[in-house]
């Protein structure tokens, strides 16, 4: 079920009504939301409901065991449980990628034998709920959160449907207390109707209008065959995809945050005007915040972080971003994307030591933005060969522009303008909405929703991050 469909709207209205009807009975609400989350997940492919349940149950049992063991046994149990999570993720997401890479190596060395492919279907959202499960185990091991005795709490933490398939990745310390308090002293006046309305409608507009028109009218065609286009189309398509992926993914995150708010949960923001970053380090503090902080806390710091300084810090940065790139998908383009981000982070640290002057913030923002645009070209292309074709095409300035129409250029500009709106504006609008009666809020939301649906394209593509 996609958030922007009538099927999901009917599903959510039923869940919302029944969840509110059960307020005052926390355990009933918890089990009901678990059931609703599994129905939501099963709508994609019912066969993977067992995988989702298995992931939650294994992490729940492992966390309980961690609470009873000595220090050495705790480390062994943690390693085994984290290894089990990564093994499942690796089998579904990376097995055929590594088989294909190994077969290519065998052929280049003159060997005729090849390893067989398994061709497993990738379960939607597996990267997100796996990382969420790992963070729960590690937080229990560190003592940052107590293990949940009732299994329903972990089931709901892993499967909560607004953020199940594409994040944000929410820490157990942030979400489990909300799950435990669900339904307790929760009155209708506590409903964050204004905030949820702003987040859901802004997310729908970014996804349905901006991201989809930019994709269908420019990006998809140009990236499919970059050798057929000149430098102007290629350059504008690169900017277009940067705006598209921002609108697509931040739009999903906005909707997830708004839907969760209607159910009584507060999920942190996932994007904070990333194209205003004056360095790649700052970019990663603003872009996909839940993933970047996860990589920092559960990969970069355990590797040693910046404690030892020098080349070890640079190694840790590079490995973190390399693995972060691989997390996005089983392809060498993602590996290169992560490697470049790691290299840029290292280069920034080195340049800060040797440059005799400071670059102004505006030039630094422009440099950072264009480095991000370049790396998103790698992120979007289907192969490294197409990336080289794309770069070669940037020299074809004599070919007239044909794909980038004034309409799509205007949408790219609108996307950048919305990105630049003051961070406090959504909260200010939400506070004004909250002063209105509920029926009037519903009327305003309905009219805006109808307007978005009217101007949206007929065919809407799935969210980009569903494939990860």
C-alpha positions in Angstrom: 0.0 0.0 0.0 1.4 3.3 -1.1 0.7 6.4 1.1 -0.9 8.3 -1.7 -3.5 5.7 -2.7 -7.1 5.5 -1.9 -6.6 2.0 -0.5 -4.1 3.3 2.1 -6.4 6.2 2.9 -9.3 3.8 3.7 -6.9 1.5 5.6 -5.5 4.4 7.7 -8.9 5.8 8.5 -10.0 2.5 9.9 -6.8 2.1 11.9 -7.0 5.6 13.2 -10.7 5.3 14.3 -10.2 1.9 16.0 -6.9 2.9 17.7 -8.6 6.0 19.2 -11.6 3.9 20.2 -9.2 1.6 22.2 -7.4 4.5 24.0 -7.3 3.7 27.7 -6.4 0.1 27.0 -2.7 0.3 26.1 -2.1 -3.4 25.5 -5.1 -3.6 23.2 -3.8 -0.6 21.2 -0.4 -2.2 21.0 -1.6 -5.5 19.7 -4.0 -3.8 17.3 -1.3 -1.6 15.8 0.9 -4.7 15.5 -1.9 -6.4 13.6 -2.4 -3.3 11.4 1.3 -3.1 10.7 1.5 -6.7 9.6 -1.6 -6.3 7.4 0.1 -3.2 5.8 3.4 -5.1 5.2 1.6 -8.2 4.0 -0.2 -6.2 1.3 3.2 -6.0 -0.5 3.8 -9.8 -0.2 2.2 -11.8 2.5 5.1 -14.4 2.4 7.4 -11.9 4.1 5.2 -11.3 7.1 7.0 -14.3 8.7 10.4 -12.7 8.0 9.3 -9.5 9.7 7.9 -11.4 12.7 11.0 -13.5 12.9 13.3 -10.5 12.9 11.3 -8.9 15.8 11.1 -12.2 17.8 14.9 -12.9 17.4 15.8 -9.4 18.6 13.3 -9.6 21.4 14.7 -12.9 22.7 18.3 -11.9 22.2 17.7 -8.6 24.2 16.2 -10.6 27.1 19.1 -12.9 27.1 21.6 -10.0 27.1 20.0 -8.8 30.3 20.9 -12.0 32.1 24.4 -12.7 31.0 28.0 -11.9 32.1 30.0 -9.3 30.2 31.8 -11.8 28.0 28.7 -13.8 27.3 26.8 -10.6 26.5 29.4 -9.7 23.8 29.1 -13.1 22.3 25.3 -13.1 22.3 25.3 -9.6 20.8 27.7 -10.6 18.0 25.6 -13.7 17.2 22.3 -11.7 17.2 23.7 -8.8 15.1 25.3 -11.4 12.8 22.0 -13.2 12.3 20.4 -9.9 11.4 23.1 -9.1 8.9 23.1 -12.6 7.5 19.4 -12.4 6.6 19.9 -8.9 5.1 23.0 -10.1 3.1 21.2 -13.2 1.8 18.3 -11.3 0.4 20.0 -8.2 -0.7 23.6 -9.0 -1.6 24.0 -12.7 -2.4 23.4 -12.5 -6.1 25.4 -9.2 -6.3 28.5 -11.0 -4.9 27.9 -14.1 -7.0 27.8 -11.9 -10.1 30.9 -10.1 -9.2 32.7 -13.3 -8.4 31.6 -14.9 -11.7 32.9 -11.8 -13.6 36.2 -12.2 -11.8 36.4 -15.9 -12.7 35.7 -15.1 -16.4 38.3 -12.4 -16.5 40.8 -15.0 -15.1 39.9 -17.5 -17.8 37.8 -19.9 -15.7 34.6 -21.1 -17.4 32.8 -22.3 -14.2 30.2 -20.0 -12.7 28.4 -20.0 -9.3 24.6 -20.3 -9.6 22.3 -17.4 -8.8 19.5 -17.7 -6.3 17.4 -14.8 -7.5 15.7 -14.1 -4.2 12.9 -11.4 -4.1 14.1 -8.4 -2.0 11.6 -7.8 0.8 10.5 -4.2 1.0 12.0 -2.3 3.9 14.4 -5.0 5.0 17.3 -2.6 5.3 15.3 -0.3 7.6 13.8 -2.8 10.0 17.1 -4.7 10.1 19.0 -1.6 11.2 16.2 -0.7 13.7 16.5 -4.2 15.2 20.3 -3.9 15.4 20.1 -0.5 17.1 17.7 -2.1 19.7 20.2 -4.9 20.5 23.2 -2.6 20.8 21.3 -0.1 22.9 20.2 -2.9 25.3 23.8 -4.1 25.4 25.1 -0.6 26.2 22.4 -0.1 28.9 20.8 2.8 27.0 17.4 1.1 27.1 15.9 -1.7 29.1 14.8 -4.9 27.3 11.1 -5.1 26.7 9.5 -8.0 28.6 6.2 -8.0 26.7 7.0 -9.2 23.2 4.3 -6.9 21.8 6.4 -3.8 22.5 9.3 -5.1 20.3 6.9 -6.3 17.6 5.4 -2.9 17.4 8.8 -1.1 17.6 10.1 -3.1 14.6 6.9 -3.1 12.5 5.2 0.3 13.2 3.8 0.8 9.7 4.2 4.6 9.1 8.0 4.2 9.1 8.4 0.5 8.4 9.4 0.4 4.7 11.5 3.5 4.3 12.2 4.9 7.7 13.0 7.2 9.4 15.1 4.7 11.5 13.9 5.4 15.0 16.0 4.5 18.1 14.5 2.2 20.7 15.2 4.9 23.4 13.0 7.3 21.5 10.1 5.0 20.5 9.8 2.3 23.1 8.8 4.8 25.9 6.1 6.1 23.6 4.9 2.5 22.9 4.8 1.8 26.6 2.8 5.0 27.3 0.4 4.4 24.4 -3.2 5.0 25.4 -2.4 6.2 28.9 -4.1 9.6 29.7 -4.3 10.3 25.9 -7.2 12.6 25.3 -8.6 13.9 22.0 -7.1 17.3 22.7 -3.6 15.7 22.5 -4.2 14.9 18.8 -1.5 16.7 16.8 -4.0 17.4 14.0 -2.5 20.6 12.7 1.1 19.3 12.7 0.0 16.0 11.0 -2.0 17.9 8.4 1.0 20.1 7.5 3.4 17.1 7.3 1.1 14.8 5.3 0.1 17.4 2.8 3.6 18.8 2.3 4.9 15.3 1.8 2.1 14.5 -0.7 2.8 17.6 -2.7 6.6 17.0 -2.8 6.0 13.4 -3.9 3.0 13.5 -6.1 3.6 16.8 -7.9 7.3 17.7 -7.8 9.1 14.4 -7.7 6.8 12.6 -10.2 6.7 15.3 -12.8 10.5 15.8 -12.7 11.0 12.1 -13.0 8.5 11.4 -15.8 9.1 14.6 -17.8 12.9 14.7 -17.6 15.0 12.5 -15.4 13.8 9.0 -16.4 14.4 9.5 -20.1 17.7 11.3 -19.8 19.2 8.8 -17.4 18.0 5.8 -19.4 20.1 6.8 -22.4 22.4 9.8 -21.6 24.3 9.3 -24.9 21.2 10.6 -26.8 21.2 14.0 -25.1 23.4 17.1 -25.1 25.1 18.8 -22.2 22.2 21.2 -21.3 19.7 18.3 -20.9 22.2 16.2 -18.9 23.2 19.1 -16.6 19.5 20.1 -15.9 18.6 16.4 -15.4 21.4 16.1 -12.8 19.9 19.0 -10.9 16.5 17.6 -11.5 17.3 14.2 -10.0 18.9 15.9 -7.0 15.6 17.8 -6.4 13.5 14.7 -7.2 15.2 12.4 -4.7 15.0 15.1 -2.0 11.3 15.7 -2.7 10.6 11.9 -3.0 12.4 10.8 0.2 11.7 13.8 2.4 8.1 13.7 1.2 7.8 10.1 2.4 9.5 11.0 5.7 7.1 13.9 6.2 4.1 11.7 5.6 5.5 9.0 7.9 6.0 11.6 10.7 2.5 13.0 10.1 0.8 9.6 10.1 2.6 8.5 13.2 1.6 11.7 15.0 -2.0 10.9 14.4 -1.5 7.6 16.1 0.2 9.3 19.1 3.9 8.9 18.2 6.5 11.6 17.8 9.2 10.7 15.2 12.2 13.0 14.7 12.7 14.9 11.4 14.8 13.2 8.8 15.8 16.2 6.6 16.9 19.6 7.6 17.5 21.7 4.5 20.5 19.6 3.3 21.4 21.7 0.3 22.3 24.6 2.6 25.2 22.6 3.9 28.6 24.3 3.6 30.5 21.0 3.8 29.9 17.3 3.2 30.1 16.7 6.9 27.3 19.3 7.4 25.4 17.7 4.5 25.3 14.4 6.4 24.0 16.1 9.5 21.1 17.4 7.4 20.4 14.6 4.9 18.7 11.3 5.9 19.5 12.2 9.5 18.3 8.9 10.9 20.7 6.9 8.7 23.7 9.2 9.1 23.4 9.2 12.9 22.9 5.4 12.9 26.1 5.0 10.8 27.9 7.3 13.2 26.8 5.7 16.4 26.8 2.0 15.4 29.6 1.9 12.8 31.9 4.9 12.8 32.3 5.2 16.7 32.7 1.4 17.2 35.4 1.4 14.5 37.3 3.9 16.6 35.7 7.2 15.4 38.2 10.0 15.6 39.8 8.9 18.9 43.2 7.9 17.4 43.3 10.8 14.9 45.3 10.7 11.7 45.0 7.9 9.2 42.8 5.8 11.4 40.1 8.5 11.6 40.3 8.8 7.8 40.1 5.0 7.5 37.0 4.9 9.7 35.3 7.7 7.8 36.0 6.0 4.5 34.8 2.5 5.6 31.7 4.0 7.2 30.7 5.8 4.0 31.7 2.9 1.8 29.4 0.5 3.8 26.7 3.3 3.9 26.8 3.3 0.1 26.6 -0.5 -0.1 23.6 -0.4 2.3 21.7 1.6 -0.4 21.9 -1.2 -2.9 23.7 -4.2 -4.3 25.5 -2.4 -7.2 28.9 -1.0 -7.8 27.4 2.5 -8.5 26.3 2.6 -4.8 29.8 1.4 -3.7 31.4 4.2 -5.8 28.8 6.7 -4.4 29.7 5.8 -0.8 33.5 5.8 -1.6 33.3 9.3 -3.1 31.4 10.7 0.0 34.1 9.1 2.2 36.8 10.6 0.0 35.2 14.1 0.2 34.9 13.9 4.0 38.6 13.0 4.2 39.6 15.7 1.8 37.7 18.3 3.8 39.6 17.5 6.9 42.9 17.6 5.1 42.2 20.9 3.3 41.1 22.5 6.6 44.7 21.9 7.9 46.6 23.2 4.9 44.5 26.0 3.4 45.9 29.4 4.6 42.4 30.9 4.3 38.7 30.1 5.0 36.2 29.7 2.2 33.2 31.9 2.6 29.9 30.2 3.5 28.2 30.9 0.2 31.0 29.6 -2.0 31.3 26.6 0.3 27.5 25.9 -0.1 27.8 26.1 -3.9 30.8 23.7 -3.9 29.1 21.2 -1.6 25.9 21.3 -3.5 27.6 20.6 -6.8 29.6 17.7 -5.3 26.3 16.3 -4.0 24.7 16.7 -7.5 27.7 14.8 -9.1 27.4 11.9 -6.7 23.7 11.7 -7.2 24.3 11.1 -10.9 26.3 8.0 -9.8 23.5 7.1 -7.4 20.9 7.2 -10.2 22.6 5.6 -13.2 22.1 1.8 -13.7 25.8 1.1 -14.3 29.2 2.6 -14.2 29.3 2.5 -18.0 26.3 4.8 -18.2 28.0 7.1 -15.7 31.0 7.5 -18.0 28.5 8.1 -20.9 26.8 10.8 -18.8 30.1 12.5 -18.0 31.2 12.4 -21.7 27.9 13.9 -22.7 28.6 17.0 -20.6 31.0 18.1 -23.4 28.2 18.0 -26.1 27.2 21.7 -25.9 26.3 22.0 -29.6 23.4 19.6 -29.3 20.2 21.7 -28.6 18.2 21.2 -25.4 15.0 19.2 -26.0 14.2 17.2 -22.8 14.4 20.0 -20.3 11.2 22.0 -20.9 10.4 25.3 -19.2 7.7 23.5 -17.1 10.1 21.0 -15.6 12.8 23.6 -15.0 10.2 25.7 -13.1 9.4 22.6 -11.0 13.1 22.1 -10.2 13.2 25.8 -9.1 10.1 25.3 -7.0 11.5 22.3 -5.3 14.7 24.3 -4.4 12.5 27.2 -3.2 10.4 24.9 -0.9 13.6 23.4 0.4 14.8 26.9 1.4 11.7 27.8 3.4 12.4 28.7 7.0 12.6 25.5 9.2 10.1 26.9 11.7 7.4 27.5 9.0 5.6 24.1 9.2 5.3 24.4 13.0 4.0 28.0 12.7 1.3 26.9 10.2 0.5 23.9 12.4 -0.1 26.1 15.4 -2.5 28.2 13.4 -4.4 25.1 12.2 -4.6 23.8 15.7 -6.7 26.9 16.7 -9.4 25.8 14.3 -12.2 23.3 15.1 -11.5 19.8 14.0 -14.2 19.8 11.2 -12.7 22.9 9.7 -9.2 21.4 9.8 -10.6 18.4 8.0 -12.3 20.6 5.4 -9.1 22.5 4.7 -7.1 19.3 4.5 -9.7 17.8 2.1 -9.6 20.8 -0.2 -5.8 20.9 -0.3 -5.7 17.1 -0.9 -8.2 17.4 -3.7 -6.1 20.2 -5.3 -2.9 18.1 -5.1 -4.7 15.1 -6.6 -6.0 17.3 -9.4 -2.6 18.6 -10.5 -0.7 15.3 -9.9 0.3 13.2 -12.9 -1.9 10.2 -13.7 0.7 7.6 -13.0 2.7 7.8 -9.8 5.9 5.8 -9.3 6.8 4.1 -6.0 9.0 5.9 -3.6 12.7 5.7 -4.5 13.8 4.4 -1.1 11.4 1.4 -1.3 14.1 -0.4 -3.2 16.5 -0.2 -0.4 
